[in-house]
Amino acid sequence: MGTRVVGIASGKGGVGKTTLIVNLALQLNEFGKKVLIFDADLGMANVHLAFSKSISHDLSDVIDGTVSLEETIVGLSEGIDLIPGGSGVADIADLDEMGVSSIVRAFSGLEGQYDYLLVDMSAGISTQVLTFLSCVHLKIVVGTDELGSISDAYSLIKVHSQHHGMDDLIYLPNRVSSPKEGKKLFESVNYVTTKFLKRDLEYIGSISEDPLYCRVWESSRPKGNVKSSSNAFAELSAVVSEIEKHSAFNSEEGSKGLSFFLDGFTS
């Protein structure tokens, strides 16, 4: 089995997407997995801040030819590494499909070094986001119960389905008041998706609002912030368990590991 590639996107900013990425990485690491986070929120990259890490190089340097992709990798904690995006760099944020393709091809040397590649994408429905989302094994769209988030999540799902279908596409309610409300939110979005797009979304759980869950931004050692006795830990564990056993990784595409991620940009 090659590297499993999971993309996390959102139709709207401020829904807790990056917080989810960091917590998923920590939880996968608890499962004994080696994780690489690709901060593909190009132009607004900030994953390193959750681990109080400074960065010397980012993707802008790779694009300029200053350093190799491997030289940008930052160790966040034992078993979790990061490829930082370019914070505040407009030309990276505005990359077209060809530019994104050049970045992804640089990943070819990383095959087999990690169990998971988690791709943290920009919010919205730019070409950049749709290109990344189409090339991952498992696609997770994160949203809250705020009306704008629901509308924008559906827009992202709709546009992606028109160009790339809806296989292995998950809607994950985040920052909800309870698991019951999370399931209710999922069913509301899925109702609209089923009615107008004629396809069901996948449900793997939801994440409730929890102060411990958000404390990854308040500590230089985020590992251990989410206690095993908390609701957040149980919900994260359930989501990770669903990801671990997902059929997307058992398909022909999933067995290709990072090569599937790379091939999507050159086909």
C-alpha positions in Angstrom: 0.0 0.0 0.0 1.4 3.4 -1.0 0.8 6.7 0.6 -2.9 7.5 1.3 -3.8 11.0 0.1 -6.7 12.8 1.9 -7.8 16.2 0.8 -9.7 18.6 3.2 -11.5 21.5 1.6 -14.3 23.9 2.5 -16.6 26.2 0.6 -16.1 29.0 3.1 -13.3 30.1 5.4 -13.5 30.1 9.1 -15.1 26.6 9.5 -12.2 25.1 11.3 -10.6 23.2 8.4 -7.0 23.7 9.4 -7.8 22.9 13.1 -9.3 19.6 11.8 -6.3 18.8 9.7 -3.9 19.3 12.7 -6.1 17.1 15.0 -6.5 14.4 12.3 -2.7 14.3 11.9 -2.2 14.0 15.7 -4.9 11.3 15.9 -3.4 9.3 12.9 -0.1 9.6 14.6 -1.6 8.0 17.7 -2.7 5.2 15.4 1.0 4.7 14.6 0.9 6.4 11.2 3.5 8.7 9.7 1.9 11.8 8.4 2.9 14.5 6.0 0.7 17.6 5.9 0.8 19.6 2.6 -0.4 23.2 3.4 -2.0 23.8 0.0 -3.9 26.7 1.4 -1.5 28.6 -0.9 -1.1 32.2 0.0 -2.6 31.8 3.5 -0.5 28.9 4.8 -0.5 28.7 8.6 -0.4 25.0 9.8 3.1 25.6 11.2 1.8 28.1 13.7 -0.2 25.4 15.5 3.2 23.8 16.4 5.0 27.1 17.0 7.4 26.3 14.2 9.2 28.8 12.1 9.9 28.0 8.4 12.9 28.8 6.3 11.6 27.8 2.9 8.2 27.3 1.4 6.6 26.5 -1.9 7.5 29.8 -3.4 11.1 28.8 -3.1 10.4 25.5 -4.9 8.7 27.4 -7.7 11.6 29.8 -8.0 14.0 26.9 -8.1 15.8 28.0 -5.0 15.4 24.7 -3.1 14.0 21.2 -3.7 10.6 20.2 -2.2 12.4 17.9 0.3 14.3 20.9 1.6 11.1 22.7 2.6 9.9 19.8 4.8 9.5 20.8 8.5 9.3 18.3 11.3 6.3 19.3 13.4 6.5 16.5 16.0 7.6 12.9 16.0 5.9 11.2 13.0 4.3 14.4 11.6 6.0 16.6 9.0 4.9 19.6 7.0 5.4 21.1 3.5 4.5 24.7 4.1 2.7 26.8 1.5 3.6 30.4 0.6 2.0 32.7 3.2 0.9 36.0 1.7 2.5 35.3 -1.7 0.0 36.4 -4.3 1.5 34.5 -7.3 1.3 31.2 -5.4 -2.3 31.9 -4.4 -3.2 32.6 -8.0 -1.5 29.6 -9.6 -3.3 28.1 -12.5 -3.7 24.4 -13.2 -0.3 24.2 -14.9 1.4 25.9 -11.9 -0.3 23.5 -9.5 0.7 20.6 -11.7 4.4 21.6 -11.4 4.2 21.6 -7.6 2.5 18.2 -7.4 5.1 16.6 -9.7 7.7 17.6 -7.2 6.1 15.1 -4.8 7.2 12.1 -6.8 10.3 11.5 -4.6 8.2 11.2 -1.4 6.3 8.0 -2.3 6.5 5.4 0.5 8.0 7.7 3.1 4.6 8.5 4.7 1.4 6.5 5.5 -0.8 9.6 4.9 -0.5 12.8 3.0 -3.1 15.3 4.3 -3.7 18.2 1.8 -5.1 21.3 3.5 -6.7 23.3 0.7 -7.8 26.9 0.3 -11.5 27.7 1.0 -13.7 28.3 -2.1 -14.0 26.9 -5.6 -11.0 28.1 -7.4 -9.4 26.1 -10.2 -6.5 25.5 -7.7 -8.9 23.8 -5.2 -10.8 21.8 -7.7 -7.5 20.5 -9.3 -6.2 19.4 -5.9 -9.5 17.9 -4.8 -9.8 15.9 -8.0 -6.4 14.2 -7.4 -6.7 12.9 -3.9 -8.0 9.4 -2.9 -10.5 10.7 -0.3 -12.2 14.1 -0.5 -13.5 15.7 2.7 -15.5 18.9 2.5 -15.8 20.5 6.0 -18.6 22.8 7.0 -20.6 24.2 9.9 -24.3 24.9 10.5 -23.8 28.6 9.6 -26.0 29.4 6.5 -23.1 30.7 4.4 -21.0 27.6 5.1 -23.9 25.3 4.1 -24.4 27.2 0.9 -20.8 27.4 0.0 -20.1 23.8 0.8 -22.9 22.8 -1.5 -21.5 25.0 -4.2 -18.1 23.4 -3.9 -19.7 19.9 -4.0 -21.8 20.9 -7.1 -18.9 22.3 -9.1 -16.7 19.4 -8.3 -19.4 16.9 -9.2 -19.9 18.5 -12.6 -16.3 18.1 -13.5 -15.1 15.1 -11.5 -18.1 13.2 -10.2 -18.8 12.4 -6.5 -16.9 9.2 -5.8 -15.3 9.1 -2.4 -16.6 12.6 -1.5 -17.4 13.1 2.2 -19.2 16.0 3.9 -18.0 16.4 7.5 -20.0 18.7 9.9 -17.5 20.5 12.1 -17.9 22.6 15.3 -21.5 21.4 15.8 -23.2 21.4 19.2 -23.6 17.6 19.4 -23.2 14.4 17.3 -27.0 14.5 16.9 -26.9 18.0 15.4 -23.9 16.9 13.3 -25.9 14.1 11.7 -28.9 16.5 11.2 -26.6 19.0 9.4 -25.2 16.2 7.2 -28.7 15.0 6.3 -29.8 18.5 5.4 -26.8 19.0 3.0 -27.2 15.5 1.7 -30.9 16.0 1.0 -30.1 18.9 -1.3 -27.3 17.0 -3.0 -29.5 14.0 -3.6 -32.3 16.1 -5.0 -30.3 18.2 -7.4 -27.1 16.2 -8.1 -28.7 12.7 -7.9 -25.9 11.4 -5.7 -25.5 10.8 -2.0 -22.7 12.2 0.1 -20.8 9.9 2.4 -21.0 10.3 6.2 -18.1 9.3 8.5 -19.1 11.3 11.6 -19.0 14.9 12.8 -16.9 16.9 15.2 -18.5 18.8 18.1 -17.3 22.2 19.4 -14.8 21.5 22.2 -12.3 23.8 23.8 -9.7 21.1 24.0 -10.1 20.5 20.3 -9.1 24.1 19.5 -6.2 24.3 21.9 -3.8 23.1 19.2 -3.4 26.9 18.5 -2.5 27.7 22.1 0.4 25.3 22.8 3.8 24.6 21.3 3.1 20.9 22.1 -0.4 20.3 20.7 0.0 16.5 21.1 -2.0 15.5 24.2 -4.3 18.6 24.3 -7.3 16.5 23.3 -7.8 14.2 26.3 -9.0 10.6 25.8 -11.9 11.3 28.1 -13.2 14.2 26.0 -16.0 14.1 23.4 -13.6 15.5 20.8 -11.2 12.6 21.3 -14.0 10.0 20.8 -15.3 11.8 17.7 -11.9 12.2 16.2 -11.1 8.6 16.8 -14.3 7.5 15.1 -13.6 9.7 12.1 -10.0 8.4 11.8 -11.3 4.8 12.1 -13.7 5.4 9.2 -10.9 7.0 7.1 -8.6 4.0 7.9 -11.0 1.5 6.6 -12.4 3.5 3.7 -12.7 1.7 0.4 -11.1 4.5 -1.5 -7.7 3.1 -0.5 -8.5 -0.4 -1.6 -9.5 0.6 -5.1 -7.1 0.5 -8.1 -6.5 4.2 -7.7 -5.9 3.9 -4.0 -3.3 1.2 -4.5 -1.2 3.6 -6.6 -0.4 5.8 -3.7 1.1 9.2 -4.5 1.4 8.3 -8.2 -2.4 8.6 -8.5 -2.1 12.1 -6.9 0.6 13.0 -9.5 -1.1 11.4 -12.5 -4.2 13.5 -12.0 -2.3 16.6 -12.9 -0.7 15.2 -16.1 -3.6 13.4 -17.6 
